[in-house]
């Protein structure tokens, strides 16, 4: 099934139909069951000539004698066998495989940084205004604007690097979260001065949509399909073209198609929220496939990046929708 970011297909961590043995692809050298009938103790069987001098026929070792196991190794004692069977089963942490807890920890850390940094930047104008009056407020607005610009540039660069990077990176994902927090905090702080309370409304609406999508996904109501994914990709291309055209119009004429035509802005924003919700379903399926497929634990940061990018996009669109509604 197609994924929402084709570049992620370069990952060797999660591919449809690919299984893993202890965090390593089953087709990789040294993995178990490499022959049609499998192998014993992780080694492929080889056919040898009929053995002599203590070797069995057809390459099989002769029965062990004198209390020794095959290949000249001492047979394990009853106590060691009991201790071996009493050991707990290997967990995902022991095998290096990604677990649902790994995914939740990475997603929580990424979103937590975005929220903390965003809240800090967004509250700068109000806090500095309370401390230093109008001059402090102006300094806060300027700082929020600078943070928004730095966050936009840094988020774009780090996001592209993460998208094209084959191996997931925890550090780069957290750096991306910092930049996205600066971007969202700066935009939210500026919108908050025009529409008081809009940031909290947008946050609550984003969590409401994301929570609804998660619940419906867990219930099996929301799932992706090949046809819906094609529609999603075509819609994304159309959305990007509209966004580029709108930015060009704003740069040369100062007009904004979304705000100058409220109904158009609401329709575009609503469709964007629906696309973001579908992208979130894809992210949840990525997490599920990664856990079920035994992907390496580091892949948790890849899915954390995908979920964070989708929620940032959803928040931005909801913020625009609320601003259009409150402006009219």
RONUDO-38087 format. One record per atom (N, C-alpha, C): residue in one letter; x, y, z. Coordinates in steps of 0.2 Angstrom, whole numbers, plus 5000, padded with zeros to 4 digits. Example, Ala and Ser with C-alpha at 12.3 -4.5 7.8 and 13.67 -1.06 7.14 Angstrom:
a506649725039
a506249785039
a506649845039
s506449895035
s506849955036
s506450005039
***
This chain:
x500449945000
x500050005000
x500450065000
x500350114996
x500750174996
x500750215002
x501250245004
x501350285010
x501250355008
x501150405013
x501050475012
x501650505009
x502250475011
x502850505009
x503250455005
x503250464998
x503650404994
x504350404996
x504650454999
x505350455000
x505450405006
x504950395010
x505050355016
x505150285013
x504950265007
x505050205004
x505750185004
x506250225004
x506950205004
x507150175011
x506750185016
x506950145022
x506950075021
x507350035024
x507349965024
x507049935030
x506749985034
x506449965041
x505749935040
x505349965036
x504649945035
x504449945027
x504349885025
x504149875018
x503649825018
x503149835014
x502549785014
x502849715012
x502649665016
x502849595015
x503449575017
x503849625020
x504549605023
x504549595030
x504749535032
x504749525039
x505449535042
x505549535049
x506149545052
x506349495057
x506949475058
x507249435063
x507649475068
x507449485074
x507849525078
x508049595075
x507649635073
x507849695070
x508149695064
x508249635060
x508649635054
x508149595049
x508149625043
x507749595037
x507849515037
x507349485036
x507349405036
x507749385030
x507849425025
x508249415019
x508949425019
x509149455025
x509849475026
x510249415027
x510949425026
x511349365027
x511349355035
x511349285036
x511449275043
x510749265047
x510249275044
x509549275047
x509349205046
x508849185050
x508549125051
x508149105045
x508049035044
x507549015039
x507749035032
x508349025030
x508649055023
x508549005018
x508348935019
x508248885014
x507448875014
x507248835009
x506548815009
x506348785015
x506748735018
x506448695023
x506748725030
x507048785030
x507348815036
x507948785038
x508248805043
x508948785045
x508848765053
x509348735055
x509348715062
x509848765066
x509648795072
x510048835076
x510348895072
x509948915067
x510148975064
x510748965058
x510848905057
x511348885052
x511048845047
x511248855040
x510948815035
x511248745035
x510848695033
x511148635032
x511448625026
x512048585026
x512448575020
x512548495019
x512448475013
x512548405012
x513248385011
x513448335015
x514148315014
x514148245012
x514748215011
x514848145009
x514748105015
x514548045013
x514447995019
x515047995024
x514948005030
x515448025035
x515847955037
x516447965039
x516747905042
x517147935049
x517447885052
x517747905058
x517347945063
x516747925065
x516347955070
x515747995067
x515748005060
x515248045057
x514748005054
x514148025054
x513547995052
x513548005044
x513147965041
x513047975034
x512648035032
x512748055026
x512448115023
x512548175027
x513148185030
x513348245033
x513048255040
x512748205043
x512448215049
x512948185054
x513048215060
x513448195065
x513248125069
x513648085070
x513448025074
x513248045081
x512847995084
x512548005090
x513148015095
x513048065100
x513548085105
x513648025110
x514248015112
x514347965116
x514747995122
x514747945128
x515147965134
x514948035137
x514248045136
x514048105140
x514248175136
x514448165130
x514548235126
x514048235121
x513948305119
x513448315114
x513848315107
x513548335102
x513848325095
x514348385095
x514748375090
x515348425088
x515848425094
x515848375099
x516348385104
x516248425110
x515648455110
x515448505115
x515148465121
x515248485127
x514948455133
x514248465133
x513848415135
x513148415135
x512948455141
x512348505140
x512148545146
x511848505151
x511948525157
x511748495163
x510948505164
x510648465168
x509948475169
x509848545173
x510248565177
x510148635180
x510248685175
x510648685171
x510748735166
x510148735161
x509848685159
x509348675155
x508748705159
x508648695165
x508048725169
x508148795169
x508748825170
x508848895171
x508648925164
x508848895158
x508748915152
x508048925150
x507648875152
x506948875151
x506548925155
x506848935161
x506548985166
x506649055164
x507049075160
x507249145158
x506549165154
x506449235155
x505849265152
x506049275145
x505449275141
x505549285134
x505849345132
x506249345126
x506549415124
x506049465122
x506149525125
x505649575123
x505949615117
x505549665115
x505749705109
x506349745111
x506449765117
x507049795119
x507649755118
x507549685120
x508149645120
x508349625112
x507849625108
x507949605101
x508149665097
x508049725099
x508149785095
x507549805091
x507049765092
x506449785087
x506049845090
x505749875086
x505249935088
x504649905091
x504449935097
x503849915100
x503349975100
x502749965102
x502250025103
x502550075108
x502850055113
x503050105118
x503650145115
x504050115111
x504550155108
x504250215103
x503750195100
x503450235095
x503050295099
x502750275105
x502350325109
x502850375112
x503450345115
x503950385118
x504250435113
x504350415107
x504650465102
x504150515100
x503550495099
x503050545097
x502850595102
x502850565109
x502750615114
x503350665115
x503950635114
x504550685115
x504550735110
x504350715103
x504350765098
x503750815099
x503150795100
x502650835101
x502750885107
x503050855112
x503150895118
x503550955117
x504150935113
x504550995112
x504251045108
x503851025103
x503451075099
x502951115103
x502651085108
x502151125112
x502551165117
x503051145120
x503351185125
x503751245121
x504051235116
x504451295112
x503851335109
x503351315106
x502851355104
x502551395109
x502351365115
x502051405120
x502551465122
x503151445123
x503651495125
x503651555121
x503751535114
x503751595109
x503151635108
x502551595108
x501951625108
x501751675113
x501951665119
x501851705125
x502351765126
x502851765122
x503351815123
x503051885122
x502651905117
x502351975117
x501951995124
x501551945126
x501151955132
x501551965138
x502051915139
x502451915145
x502851985145
x503251995140
x503652055139
x503252125140
x502652115137
x502152175138
x501952185145
x501852135149
x501752145156
x502352165160
x502952155158
x503552165162
x503752245160
x503752255153
x504052325151
x503552365147
x502952355148
x502452395145
x502452385137
x502252445134
x502152445127
x502852425123
x503352455126
x504052435123
x504252365124
x504052335129
x504152265130
x503752225125
x503052245124
x502652215120
x502952215113
x503152275111
x503452275104
x504052235103
x504452225108
x505052185108
x504852115107
x504252095111
x504052025111
x503752005104
x503352055101
x503152045094
x503752035089
x504252075090
x504852075085
x505152005086
x505251985093
x505551915094
x505151865091
x504451865092
x504051815089
x504151805082
x504151865078
x504251865071
x504851835069
x505451855072
x506051825071
x506051755072
x505751725077
x505751655079
x505351625073
x504751655071
x504351625066
x504751615059
x505151665057
x505551655051
x506151605052
x506451605058
x506951555059
x506651485059
x506151475062
x505751415062
x505551385056
x505251435051
x505051415045
x505651395041
x506251425041
x506751405037
x507051345040
x507251345046
x507551285049
x507051225049
x506451235049
x505951175049
x505951145042
x505951195037
x505951165030
x506651125028
x507151155030
x507851115029
x507851055033
x507751055039
x507750995043
x507250945041
x506650965039
x506150915037
x506350885030
x506650925025
x506850895019
x507450845020
x507850865025
x508450815027
x508150745030
x507650755034
x507350695037
x507050655032
x506650685027
x506350655022
x506750615017
x507350645015
x507750605011
x508350565014
x508350575021
x508850535025
x508550455025
x508950405023
x508750345024
x508750315031
x509150335035
x509250315042
x508850365046
x508350345051
x508050385055
x508550415060
x508450475062
x508950515067
x508550545073
x508650525079
x508250555084
x508450625085
x509150645085
x509350715086
x509050755081
x509050735075
x508850785069
x508050785070
x507750735072
x506950745073
x506850795079
x507250795084
x507150835090
x507250915088
x507750915083
x507950985081
x507351005076
x507150965072
x506550985068
x505951005073
x505850975078
x505350995083
x505451065086
x506051075087
x506251145090
x506051195085
x506251185079
x506051235073
x505351245072
x504951185072
x504251185071
x503951225077
x504151215083
x503951255089
x504051325088
x504551345086
x504751415085
x504251445079
x504151405074
x503651425069
x502951435071
x502751385074
x502051385077
x501951435082
x502451445087
x502351495092
x502351565089
x502751575084
x502851645081
x502151665078
x501851615074
x501251625070
x500651635075
x500651595080
x500151595085
x500151655089
x500751685091
x500851745095
x500551805091
x500751805084
x500451855080
x499751855079
x499451795078
x498751785077
x498351805084
x498651795089
x498351805096
x498251875097
x498751915094
x498651995095
x498052015091
x497851985086
x497252005082
x496651975084
x496651905086
x496151875088
x496251835094
x496151875100
x496351845107
x495951775108
x496351725110
x496051665112
x496051615106
x496351635100
x496251595094
x496751535094
x497351545098
x497851495098
x497551435102
x497251445108
x496951395112
x496451355108
x495951395104
x495451365100
x495751315095
x496251345092
x496551295087
x496951235090
x497251245095
x497551185099
x497051135100
x496451155104
x495951115106
x495651075100
x495551115094
x495151085088
x495651035085
x496351045085
x496751005082
x496750935086
x496850945093
x496850885097
x496150845096
x495550885095
x494950845094
x494950805088
x495150835082
x495150805076
x495650745076
x496250755079
x496750695079
x496450645084
x496150665089
x495950615094
x495350575091
x494950605087
x494350565083
x494650525078
x495150545075
x495450505070
x495750435073
x496150455078
x496450395082
x495950345084
x495350365087
x494850325090
x494550285084
x494350315079
x494050285073
x494550235070
x495150255070
x495650205067
x495750145072
x495750155078
x495750095083
x495150055082
x494550085081
x493950045080
x493950005073
x494450025069
x494449995062
x493950025057
x493750085059
x493250125054
x493650165049
x494250195051
x494650225046
x495250185044
x495250175037
x495850135034
x496050165027
x496650165025
x496850185019
x496650135013
x496650155007
x496550115001
x496950144995
x497050104990
x497450124985
x497150184981
x496450174980
x496050224977
x496150294981
x495950294987
x495950354991
x496650384992
x497250344992
x497850364992
x498050404985
x497850374980
x497850414973
x497550484973
x496950484976
x496550544976
x496950594981
x497150564986
x497550604991
x498150634988
x498550604984
x499150624981
x498950684976
x498450664972
x498250714967
x497950784970
x497650774976
x497350834980
x497950874983
x498450834985
x499050864988
x499450904982
x499450884976
x499850924971
x499450984970
x498750974969
x498351034968
x498351084974
x498351064980
x498451104986
x499151144985
x499651114984
x500351144983
x500351194978
x500051184972
x500051234967
x499651294969
x499051284972
x498651334975
x499051384980
x499451344984
x499851384989
x500351424986
x500751394981
x501251434978
x500951494974
x500351484971
x500051534967
x499851594972
x499551574977
x499351624982
x499951664985
x500451624987
x501051664989
x501351714984
x501351694978
x501551734972
x501151794972
x500451784973
x499951844972
x500051894978
x500251864984
x500351904990
x500951944990
x501451914986
x502151944986
x502052004981
x501751994975
x501752054970
x501152104971
x500552074974
x500052124975
x499752134982
x499952094986
x499752104993
x499152074995
x498752044990
x498152014991
x498251944993
x497751914996
x497751844999
x497051814997
x497151764993
x496551724990
x496051694995
x496451675001
x496051645006
x495651695010
x495951755012
x495551805016
x495151845012
x495351865005
x494951905001
x494351874999
x494351804998
x493751764997
x493651715002
x493251735007
x493151695013
x492951625012
x492451615007
x492151555006
x492651505002
x493051534998
x493651494995
x494151475000
x494251525005
x494751505010
x494451445015
x493851445016
x493551395020
x493551335017
x493351335010
x493351265007
x494051235006
x494551285005
x495251255004
x495451235011
x495351265016
x495551245023
x495251185025
x494551175024
x494251115025
x494451055022
x494651065015
x494951005012
x495650985014
x495951045016
x496651025019
x496650995025
x496151005030
x496050975036
x495850895035
x495450885030
x495250815028
x495850775025
x496250815021
x496950775019
x497350765024
x497450815029
x497850805035
x497650745039
x496950735040
x496650685044
x496850615040
x496850615034
x496950555030
x497750535031
x498150585030
x498850575031
x498950555038
x498550575043
x498650545050
x498550475050
x497950455047
x497850385046
x498450345043
x498750365038
x499350335035
x499850335040
x499950385044
x500450385050
x500350325055
x499750325057
x499550265062
x499650195059
x499550195052
x499650125049
x500450115048
x500750165047
x501550155047
x501750135054
x501450155060
x501650135066
x501450065067
x500850045065
x500649975066
x501049925062
x501249945056
x501649905052
x502349895054
x502549945057
x503249945059
x503349905066
x502849905070
x502849865076
x502749795074
x502249775070
x502049705068
x502649675064
x502949715060
x503449695055
x504149685059
x504249705065
x504849705069
x505349745066
x505149815065
x505649855062
x506149875067
x506749905066
x507249925071
x506949975075
x507249985081
x506950025086
x507050095084
x507550115080
x507650185078
x507150205073
x506750165070
x506250185066
x505650225070
x505650215076
x505150255080
x505250335079
x505850355078
x505950425076
x505650445069
x505650395065
x505350415058
x504650425059
x504250375062
x503550385063
x503350445067
x503850465072
x503750525076
x503750585071
x504250585067
x504250645062
x503650645058
x503450595055
x502850595051
x502250615055
x502150595061
x501550615065
x501550695066
x502150715068
x502250785070
x502150825064
x502450815058
x502350855052
x501550855050
x501250805051
x500550805049
x500150845054
x500250845061
x499950885066
x500050955065
x500650975063
x500851045062
x500451075056
x500451035051
x500051055045
x499251065047
x499051015051
x498351015053
x498151075057
x498651095062
x498551155066
x498551215062
x499051225057
x499051285053
x498451295049
x498151245047
x497551245043
x496951265047
x496851235053
x496351255058
x496451325060
x497051345061
x497151415063
x496951465058
x497051445052
x496751495046
x496051495046
x495751435047
x494951425046
x494651475052
x494951465058
x494651505063
x494751575062
x495351595060
x495451665059
x494951695053
x494851655048
x494351675043
x493651685046
x493451635050
x492751645053
x492751705058
x493251715062
x493251775066
x493351835063
x493551835057
x493651895053
x493051925049
x492551875049
x491951895045
x491351885050
***
